Amino acid sequence: MKAMSLILVVLFSLFSVAQATAQDISAGETIYQANCRNCHGPTAKGMASFPKLTGNSADYIVDLLEKYRAGETVGPNTPLMAPLAKDLSDEDIANLAAYITTTFN
C-alpha cells in the first residue's frame, strides 16, 4: 500500500512538472508572438539587422534579456530591445527562453 502511494505521488509530481513546463512554454509563445516575432521572424531566424535567436542556449537568451532590462548596452539594437525588455519579469524571461529553445532549436 505504501509503495502504491509513493508511486502515485511520484507520477503526480512528474505530471505537474510537465504541465508547468507546457504552461511556461505557452506563456513564452504568447510573449514571442506579441513582441519578438516582428523583428526576429516567425521562426526566430532573424530578419534584416535583427539577429537569429535559434541555436542559442536558454541561459544566453536569459542573460541578454536581463541586460537589456537593466538598461545595459548590449549592441546596436539596444535602443530597440531595452524598451521591450524593461517590463519583462524574471518569469517572462524564463518563459521566452524556454519557448525559443524548445521550439526553434
C-alpha positions, -999 to 999 in steps of 0.1 A, spaced: 0 0 0 28 24 9 46 15 -24 14 23 -44 10 57 -26 47 65 -33 42 57 -70 11 79 -72 29 108 -55 59 104 -80 36 102 -110 16 132 -99 48 152 -94 60 143 -128 27 152 -144 26 186 -125 62 194 -137 52 185 -173 21 207 -171 41 236 -157 66 234 -184 39 233 -211 23 264 -195 56 282 -193 63 275 -230 28 286 -239 33 318 -219 66 323 -237 49 318 -271 24 345 -263 51 370 -255 72 360 -285 43 363 -309 33 397 -295 67 413 -291 96 394 -308 82 379 -340 80 412 -359 118 416 -358 133 382 -351 108 365 -375 82 338 -372 108 311 -367 134 331 -348 159 330 -377 163 368 -377 154 394 -402 175 423 -417 196 436 -388 178 416 -362 198 385 -351 186 350 -352 177 335 -318 179 299 -330 209 280 -318 213 299 -286 210 284 -251 183 294 -227 210 308 -204 223 330 -232 188 344 -240 181 350 -203 214 368 -199 208 391 -228 172 399 -219 183 407 -183 210 430 -196 185 448 -219 160 451 -190 187 466 -168 194 492 -194 229 479 -203 242 485 -238 245 451 -255 248 460 -291 235 483 -319 199 471 -313 199 480 -276 177 511 -282 151 489 -297 154 460 -273 156 479 -240 121 493 -240 107 459 -249 126 441 -221 121 467 -194 87 454 -183 95 417 -185 95 398 -153 120 371 -144 93 346 -152 85 362 -185 122 360 -195 124 323 -184 92 316 -204 106 333 -235 139 314 -233 120 281 -228 98 288 -258 126 298 -281 149 270 -272 123 242 -273 105 254 -304 133 267 -327 165 249 -317 
